[in-house]
């Protein structure tokens, strides 16, 4: 079957429907207002305290690792501690 062509009246109706639909979209987008962003200072302060706690833990852990590495080096250099297959 062949595809039917739209009549002039159908084209006009479709065109009016598209115009109405586009006006609805424009007006609805203008009506939507963005809410202002509110920053809670209490949340920022608590986040900073967690951050400070985490940084201190990282600092202590790094210091302990460095101390143990230096101690191990001194013990191996002075032949106080002997580990098989490891020589300095």
Sine and cosine of phi, psi and omega as CSV:
sin_phi,cos_phi,sin_psi,cos_psi,sin_omega,cos_omega
0.00,0.00,0.61,-0.79,0.00,-1.00
-0.98,0.18,0.50,-0.87,0.01,-1.00
-0.98,0.22,0.73,-0.69,-0.02,-1.00
-0.98,0.20,0.62,-0.78,0.08,-1.00
-0.99,0.12,0.52,-0.86,0.04,-1.00
-0.97,0.24,0.58,-0.81,0.07,-1.00
-0.99,0.16,0.22,-0.97,0.01,-1.00
-0.87,0.49,-0.62,0.79,0.01,-1.00
-0.91,0.42,-0.67,0.74,0.03,-1.00
-0.90,0.44,-0.62,0.78,0.03,-1.00
-0.91,0.42,-0.66,0.76,0.00,-1.00
-0.91,0.42,-0.67,0.75,0.01,-1.00
-0.90,0.44,-0.69,0.73,0.01,-1.00
-0.90,0.44,-0.65,0.76,0.01,-1.00
-0.90,0.44,-0.68,0.74,0.02,-1.00
-0.90,0.43,-0.65,0.76,0.02,-1.00
-0.89,0.46,-0.65,0.76,0.03,-1.00
-0.91,0.42,-0.64,0.77,0.01,-1.00
-0.91,0.42,-0.69,0.72,0.01,-1.00
-0.90,0.44,-0.67,0.74,-0.01,-1.00
-0.90,0.45,-0.67,0.74,0.01,-1.00
-0.93,0.37,-0.56,0.83,0.05,-1.00
-0.93,0.37,-0.61,0.79,0.04,-1.00
-0.89,0.46,-0.67,0.74,0.00,-1.00
-0.91,0.42,-0.66,0.75,-0.01,-1.00
-0.92,0.39,-0.72,0.69,-0.04,-1.00
-0.92,0.38,-0.60,0.80,0.01,-1.00
-0.94,0.34,-0.56,0.83,0.03,-1.00
-0.95,0.32,-0.48,0.88,0.05,-1.00
-0.97,0.25,-0.50,0.87,-0.02,-1.00
-0.97,0.25,-0.46,0.89,-0.02,-1.00
-0.97,0.26,0.86,-0.50,0.00,-1.00
-0.93,-0.36,0.60,-0.80,0.03,-1.00
-0.99,0.16,0.65,-0.76,0.04,-1.00
-0.98,0.19,0.63,-0.78,0.03,-1.00
-0.93,0.37,0.58,-0.81,-0.02,-1.00
-0.99,0.15,0.74,-0.67,0.01,-1.00
-0.91,-0.40,0.80,-0.60,0.01,-1.00
-0.98,-0.19,0.81,-0.58,0.00,-1.00
-1.00,0.02,0.90,-0.44,-0.05,-1.00
-0.93,0.36,-0.51,0.86,0.02,-1.00
-0.89,0.46,-0.61,0.80,0.03,-1.00
-0.92,0.40,-0.64,0.77,0.00,-1.00
-0.91,0.40,-0.64,0.77,-0.01,-1.00
-0.92,0.39,-0.68,0.73,0.01,-1.00
-0.93,0.38,-0.56,0.83,0.04,-1.00
-0.91,0.41,-0.62,0.78,0.01,-1.00
-0.92,0.40,-0.62,0.79,0.01,-1.00
-0.92,0.40,-0.63,0.78,0.08,-1.00
-0.90,0.43,-0.66,0.75,0.00,-1.00
-0.89,0.45,-0.69,0.73,0.02,-1.00
-0.88,0.47,-0.68,0.73,0.01,-1.00
-0.89,0.46,-0.70,0.72,-0.01,-1.00
-0.91,0.40,-0.64,0.76,0.01,-1.00
-0.91,0.40,-0.64,0.77,0.04,-1.00
-0.90,0.43,-0.66,0.75,0.04,-1.00
-0.88,0.47,-0.67,0.74,0.02,-1.00
-0.90,0.44,-0.67,0.74,0.02,-1.00
-0.88,0.47,-0.72,0.69,0.00,-1.00
-0.90,0.44,-0.68,0.74,0.00,-1.00
-0.91,0.42,-0.68,0.73,0.03,-1.00
-0.90,0.44,-0.67,0.74,0.04,-1.00
-0.88,0.47,-0.67,0.74,0.01,-1.00
-0.90,0.43,-0.64,0.77,0.02,-1.00
-0.91,0.41,-0.72,0.70,0.02,-1.00
-0.88,0.47,-0.68,0.73,0.01,-1.00
-0.88,0.48,-0.69,0.72,-0.01,-1.00
-0.92,0.38,-0.58,0.82,0.05,-1.00
-0.91,0.42,-0.71,0.71,0.01,-1.00
-0.91,0.41,-0.67,0.74,0.04,-1.00
-0.88,0.48,-0.69,0.73,0.03,-1.00
-0.89,0.45,-0.65,0.76,0.03,-1.00
-0.88,0.47,-0.72,0.69,0.00,-1.00
-0.89,0.46,-0.69,0.72,0.01,-1.00
-0.89,0.45,-0.63,0.77,0.01,-1.00
-0.96,0.29,-0.62,0.79,0.00,-1.00
-0.91,0.41,-0.63,0.78,-0.03,-1.00
-1.00,0.03,0.14,0.99,0.03,-1.00
0.84,0.55,0.52,0.86,0.09,-1.00
-0.98,0.18,-0.60,0.80,0.01,-1.00
-0.88,-0.48,0.75,-0.66,0.01,-1.00
-0.86,-0.50,0.83,-0.55,0.04,-1.00
-0.92,-0.40,0.78,-0.62,0.01,-1.00
-0.84,0.54,0.66,-0.75,0.03,-1.00
0.93,0.36,0.18,0.98,0.08,-1.00
-0.84,-0.55,0.86,-0.51,-0.01,-1.00
-0.71,-0.70,0.56,-0.83,0.04,-1.00
-0.76,-0.65,0.00,0.00,0.00,0.00
